[in-house]
Amino acid sequence: MDKALDKLKNGDSTGLHDHGLKGDRKGERAIDIRGKGTGVNRGGGRVIYEKDKNGNIKLKDVITGHKY
């Protein structure tokens, strides 16, 4: 997870399945945690974060299941 967050901080989301969220989590983003959950090379686990206007990453939640 630390490597993934470092990549995001450097503007590199390659291979992380970085995606915006909807509903109550609109404005937040998520990346996959490989090996946690189900899905082809994805996993159901997610790191939920926000990025401010300066590009700083704020970790919001870590979920080991696709329930967000």
ABEGO torsion letter per residue (X at the ends): XAAAAAAAAAGBABGAGBBBBBEAABGBBBBBBBGBEBEBGAEABBBBBBBBAAGBBBBABBBBEBBX
